[in-house]
Amino acid sequence: MSRRAADRLDRVVDTAERAVDGRVDRTTAAVVGLAALALLLRLVDLGGRPFHWGEGRVGYWTLRYLETGAFEYRPVAGGPLLYIVDRWVFALLGASDASARLVVALVGGLLPLAALLYRHRLRDDETVVLAVVLAVSPTLVYYSRALRGDVPLAAFAFVAVGAVLYALDRGEERALYPAAVAAGLAFAASGFVVTTLVCVLLAAVLVVDHARVARAGRAATVDRAEAAARRLDDWVTPAARSFLLFVGVWVVFYAPRSAPGEGFDLADPVGWLRALEATLVVPVQRFVGVRVDNRLRTGAGHPLLDFLMGYADLLATLALPTLGLAVGAFFYDRYRPGTRPLVAFCSFWAGLSLFFFPVTAEQLAPWVVVHTLVPLSVPAAVGAAALLRFGRRAAGDRDAGRTLVATLLVVGVLLHVGSVAAWGTYGPSDRDNHLAQYGQPADDLDPLVANASAAIEGNDAVDVVYVGEAYYTSPNDPRQPPVGTAWGNRLPLPWYFERMGAETASVRAPGELSSSPPVVVAEPQYADDLREPLSEYRVDRYRLGLWNREVVVFTRR
């Protein structure tokens, strides 16, 4: 029997033994149950909150892709993952706020299952608590209910790292394949993947360096390096296959889509070369041009110290219990005998993200916290599990003081999580909601959609006219990106009007309105000027942002 076959047989026997004693069943069942709870939290009333401006932009261009068949990666619009996937969702289920968010909700809801990838480096109770944190963290729940790439990126990166660790620890080369697919999906989800990759690689370097120092190191480090080199032969083929899988995922999402009759001539070898260049090279060039060269050339940036302090304050506001438990677990594990590399690695990953994400982010928004919160969940789970064990031991020893301390801490954590979740995730969108960002409409837009849909039914001319310089776009503007600032000022309304198939136009002032379209969207200062010519219309005001973004909508009765 070969060494590899013997290793696999040993792993099968070990798994069977653990299954017999119930360890696998209880822990796995608990994690699966928590994933079901996470899905419920994310899917209930998924379309209840109106689209954020960013969601409206993604939804609109996905509808245009569905109609025209043309799509190509643009760094300013985010990763291609959601556009490609939602195009098929819309084709199957129809376009709605809920269906647009469905894929992100499923990814976020299944994220607790990733705790099982880290189980071999965690205790059973720590594994379950990790799944709890990933399932009920208010920030993760909120942004799993939004059409953004942040949760998919953080989730796929977490899965990729977990699968690689599992492969290394268990000698399971096949675990590299799901790691490669997850990494490819992470690269397709968001441009923040570059920042995530930097954090992960630097965290790995810090862990290796700490291990070298802690184990007095050069000789031990050399021995481990030699052992790794001896195993390299077994990993060459799986690593090559994994790389091809990664490239395959990249091609699926970054290959430009063309309208029928257009695109590359794949019957010509030159056409293949151009297609490969457009898929493998051009996306990288565009990303570097927009995210790196443009910033360096224009000097675009923000006050670093203000962003760092603001980000730390935002993290403490949204996830104080997770942060406190993680910090406590990191320092306890760091300075005790037998420190665990996983705790250090995830702590370094989260700590580095506290610096690099504020540096690379264009705005200080709550969704950025997702990228710190996911790696932070590992040391937080270790800390929470230790707190629960402390409480159980105190109760068993009838130590009233320690039991009270543990109880108060647990109750405090639950109260904070519950209050943030109840008010922020499912509560109203207003300035007091720290999970909501400025571009989130403060009013329910369902009445607007219902009234506009009824008004344009049967209309055979322009359905919606925007009135005001802020909304005006030239009739010659293409219905493909890039678009001007005025179009962005309309968000998220283009998503809703495109969804109902409305034809839109715009004028600079009320005097230029030459007809009476079914729906008129105007800047507030023009409301009085439009009341007389549209006297038979219903008039409503909607707040399209948390503040200072009001619009007046006239709909034909």
N, C-alpha and C positions, 0 to 999 in steps of 0.2 A: 504493500500500500504506500502511495506517495505521501510526502509530508503534507501537501495541500489537502489531499483527501482525508488524511488523518485529522487535520485541524477541523475540517468541516464536520466530520463525524463527531468529534468532541463537542462542537458547538450544538449539534443536533441533540446529543445526549444531555448537555447542560440545559438546553431549552425545555426538553421533555421533563427533566427533574424539577425545574422550577414550575412547570405547568402542573405537575402532580401535587406539589405543596400549596397550590392555589395562588402563588405570587403573581403569575402572569394574568390570571383571570381577574382577580380583584382590582389590580391597578389598571389594567387595560379597560375593564368595564367602567371604572370610574372616569377615566379619561374620555371614553366614548360617550358616556352620559353627559359629561361637561361640554363636549363638542355639540351634542344635540341641544343643550341649553343655550350655547353660544349662537347656534343657528336660529333658535327661536327669538332670542334677543335682537338679532339683526334683521330678521325677516318680518317681524310684526310691524304693521303699518309702515312698510318700507317706503311707500310713496307719499307719506303724510307731510313731509317737509318739502317746501318748494325748492326748485333747483337753485343752487349757488351759481354765481356768474361763471365760475370755472366749469361747473357741471354743464351749464347751458352751452358753453362753447364746445365742449367735447360732444355733447348730445347732438348739437346742430350739425357739426361736420361729419358725424357718423351717419346722420340721415342723408346728407349730401353724398357721402360715399355709397350708401345703399342705393341711391337713385342713379348715380352716374357710373359707378363701378371704378372710379378713379380715386386713388389715395397714395400719398407718399409721406415719408417721415419728415416732420418739421420740429426742430428742437423746442421752439417757443410754445408749441402746442402740447408738449409732454410726450411720453413714450407711445408707441403704436399699439400696445397690447389692447387697451380698452376699445379703441376704434375698430380694430379687426374683429375682436370677439363680439362686441355689441352689434356690429353689422349683422352677424348671424342671429343674435338674440332678437333683434328687431324683425328680421325676416321670419322668424319662427313664432314669436310671441306678440309682435306688434310693439310700437314705441310708446312708452309711458315712463313716468318718473320711477316707478317700481321696477320695471323690466330693465331700464338702463342701469340701475344700481345692483341688479341681481347678482352679477358675477362677482363684484367686489364683496357683497354680503356673504356669498358662499365661501369665498377665499378666507375672509375674516372669521366666519363661523367654523370652518374646519381647521383653523390655525391651532387650537388646543391639541389636536392630534399630533402636532409636531413635538409635543413634550415627550412622546414615546421614543423619538430619535435620540433624546438625551438621557434616557432612563438608565443606560449602563454606567453613567457617571453620576447619577443622583440616587438618593434613597427613594423608596416607594412613595413615602408621604411627600417628599419634595417634588416628585414627578407629578403627583396629583395637584399639589398646590400651584405648580407651574401652569398646569392646564386651567386652574381656576383663574389665575391672574390674566392669562391670555383670553379667557372666555368673558370675564365680567369687567375688565378695566374700562371705565367710561370713555376714555379717549379712543381706545381701539373699537369699542362698540359704535361710537358716533361716526368715526371715519370709515368703518366698514359699511355704513349706511349712506355713503356718498360716492359719487362717480369721480373718484380720484385714484391715482396710481400709487399713493403712499402706502396703504395697507398691503396691496399685492406685492410691492417691492419688499417691504419689511418682512412679510410672510415668506416669500420665496427665498429671500436671503437667509432667513432663519432655518428654513428647511434644507437649503443647500449646505450650510455649515454643519447642521446636525447630521446629514447623510454622510458628509466627508468624515466627520469624527467617528461615526459608526463604522464606516469602512476601515478606517485606520485602527480602531480599537479591536474590532472583531475579525479583521482580516477578510472582510466581505467585499471583494472587489466590485461585485455587482451593485453595491450601494452607490458607487460612483455614477451610475447611469441616471437614477432619479436626481442625484445632486447636479448633474450636468443640465438636465431638463429644467430643474428649478432655477439654476443660475441663468439659463437662457431666458426664462420668463421674467426673472428679476431685471435683466438688461432691457427687456421690452417694456417693462412697466413704467419706468421713470428715469430721467436723466440723473436723479439723485443716486443712482446705482454706483456711479463713480465715487461719490463721497462714501457710500457704504463700503465699497471695496477697499478704499484707503483705510477706513477704520478697522476693518476685519484684518487686513494684512499687518497693520501696525500693532494691533492687539496680539496677534500671533507672535510677532517678533518680541514683544515685551514679555510674553509668557515664556518663550524659549530662553530668553536672556535671564529671566528670574530663576528659571530652573537650573541654568548653568551656575549662577552665583550661589543659589541655595544648596546645591549639591557639590560645591567646592570643585568646582566645576570643570576645568578644561578636559581632564581625562574622561570624566563621565560623559561629557558632551560628545567627545570624539567617539567613545564607545557606542553611544546611541546613534551617531551619524553613520558609523560603519554598519551597525545592525540594519539601519534603514536602507543603506545601499545594497545590502545583501538581499533585501526583500524587493528591490526595485525590479528585478527581472520578472517577478510575478505580476507586476502592475503595469508594465509597458503596454500590453495589448488592451486591457480595460481602460487605461488612461486615454489611449488613442481613440477608442470607440466613444468614450465620453466626450472627447473634444469634438468628434464628428456630430454627436448628438447636439451639443451646444451650438455648433455652426448651423445645424439643421433648424433648430428653433429660431435662431437669428434670421435665417433666410425666410422662414414662414412669416415673420412679423415685419422685417425691414425691407423685403422686396417691394418695389413700387408697383402699385396696381394702376393699370391704364384702362381707359374707356374702350369699349369694343371697337376694333378697327385701328387702334393706336398701339403704341408701345414698341417693344423690340422685336426685330425679325429673328426669331429663334431658329429659322431654317438656315440662317447664315452664321458661320462661326464667329464673325465679328459681332453679330447681335448677341451671342452668348457672352462674349467678353464684356460688352457694354452692360449687359444685364447683371453680370457678376460685380462689375465695378459699382453700379448703381445700388447694389444690395449690400456689399461688404465694405466698400471704401467711402462712398459718398455720405452715408449716414454719420460715419466718424468725422469726416471733414466738416460736415454741417454742425455737428455738436461742438467741435473745437472752435469753429468760426464764431458761433453764437455765444457759447458759454465761456470761452476763454479769450479768443482774440478780440472780440467785440468789447469785452469788459476792460481789457488792457488798453485798447485803442481809445475808448471813450472815457476811461477813468470812472466808469459806473461802479458804484459800490455803496457802502453804508458805514456809519460809525461802528467799528468792530466792538469796542468795549460796551457800547449801548446795547448792541445786539446780543452779546454774550450775557450781560446782566439780565436783559429782557427775557432771553431764552431760559435761563436758570429760574427766573421768577415764574415763567409760564409753566415749566415742568413741575415746580413745587406746588403751584396752584391746582394743576390738573391731576397730579399723581403723587401727592405728598406721602401717603402710606407706602407706596411702592418704592419711592426714592429713599425714605427712611429705613425701610427693611433692607434694601439693597446695600446701602452704605454700611449699616451695622454688620451685615453678613460678610461684606468684603473685608472690613478691618479685622473681624473676628477670625475669618479664615486665613487672612494674610499673615497673621502673627502667631498662629498656633502651629504645633507640630503636625505634619501631614497635610499641608495646604493642598487644595484641589485646583488643578489648572483650569478646569471649566469655569469655576467661580471667578477666578482672576481674569480669564479671557473675556467672558461676557461683561465683567465690570469695566475692563479696559475698553472694550468695544463701545459700551454706553458712554463712558467718560470721554473718549475721543470724539464721539458724536456731539457732545456738548460744545466742543470747539469747532469742529469742521462743518457741521450743518449751519450754524449761524454765519459762518464765513461764506458758504456757497449759496445759501438761500437768498432769494431776491427780496423776500419780505418775511417778517417775523409772524408766522401764522401758526395756529394751534396744530394743524396737521403735521408740522415738522416734528412735533413731540413724538409721533408714532415711531420714528426711526431711532429714538433713544429708548423708548418704552419697551420695545420688543426684546432687545438684548438685556435690558435692565430687569426683565421679568425673571431671569434665571437666578441671580443673587437675591432678588426679592423673595422668590419662592423658597430658597434655602433659609433665609432669615425668618420667614413666616412659619415654615415647618419647625424650625428650632424653637420659636416662640410657643407654638402649640405643644411641643414636647415638654418644654419648661412648665407650661401650665398643667399638663397631665401629671407630671412628676410632683408638682407642688400639691395638687389635689390629692394624689395618692399618699403623700406624706402628711396630709392634713395641715399644711403650712398655709395659714390664712393670708398672711402678708403677701407671699409670692403668688398665691392664687388670685388675690385681688389685683395685683399688678398685671398679671397676664390677662385677666379678664378685661380690665380697663383698656389695655392696649388693643386687644382683639375687637372690643366694642367700638373703640375709636376708629379703627381701620374700616369696620363695616359701616359706621355712620358716614364717614367721609366718602367712601365709594358709593353708598346708596344715595346720598344727597346729590353728589355730582351727576350720577347716572340719571336720577329722577328729574332733576331740574335741567341739566345740560343736554342729555341725550334725547329725552322725550318731552322736555319742557318747551316753552316758547322761545323763539329766536329774538333776542333783544340784547342791549348793550351789557346787561348783567350776566349773560350766558358766556362764560369764558371759552366754551368749546366752539362757539360760532365765530366766524370771521366776518369782517365788514361787508363782504360781498354776498352775505346770506340775506335774502329778502325777509323783512320783518313781518310781512303780511301773507296770509294764505292766498295763493294765486288760483285756486280751483274755481272761485266765482268768475274770475277774468276769463279763464279757459272756457267755462261753460257758456258765458254770455257771448264771447267772440265766436265760438263754434256755431251757436244758434244764429248769430247775425250774418255770418258769411255763407250759410247754407243756401245753395241755389244761385249765388252771385256769380256772374260770368265776366267780371272786370276786376280791377284792383280791389283786394279785400281789406288791406290794412295800410294806412298812411301814417307815417311818423311826421310830426310837426315840430320844428325847432332846429336851430343850427347844430345843437349837440348831437342830433340824431341823423343829420342829413348826410346821405352818400350819393355820389353821382350815379345816374341811371346806367352809365357805361361801366361801372365797377363790376369786375367779374364775380361770379358766385363761387369762387374758389379762393383759398387763402394765398397770400396774406391780405388782410382787410384793414381798413383805417380805424382810427380811434373812435369815430362816430358810431361805427357798427358795434364796437365793444360797449359803448354807452347804453345800448339797448338791452344788454343782457340782463336777465336770462330770457327775455321775451322772444328772441329769434327761435329758440328751441321750441317753444310752445306754438308759435305761429307756423313754423315749418312742419311740425308734427301734424297739424290739422290741414296742411296743404294750402295755406293761405299765400296769395300773391301780395307782395309788399312794395311800397314806394315811399318816397319821402319828399318833403318840401321844407324850405328854410323858415317860412313864416306863415301865419294863418291866411294872409292875403293871397298866397299862392295856391291855396286849396281850391281847385276848380270844379270839384264834384263832391258828392256826399257818399263816401265809401262806407261800408258796414262798420268799420272800426277805425277810430282815429286815436293815436297815441301822441300825447303832447307834453311838452315841458310845462310845469305848473304855471309859469308866468303868462302862458297863452290861454289859460282856461277861460277867462272872462271874454276874450276875443272870439272864442269858438262857441260860446253858449248860445248866441243868437242864431248863427247859421245852422247849428246842430241842436236846435231847441227841442226836437222830438227824441233826442238820444238820451240814453241812460248815462249818467256821469258818475265815475268812481275814481277814487284816489288809492294808489297802492305804493307802499314803501318797498322799493326794490333793493334796498340795503338796510343795514342796521340803523343807519342815520344818514341824513342829508342826501337821499337818493329817491325822491318822490316823483311819481309820474301820474298824469291824469289820462284816463281812458274813457272815450266816448264810444258807446256801442248802440247800434240801431235797435230799437225796440221791436 
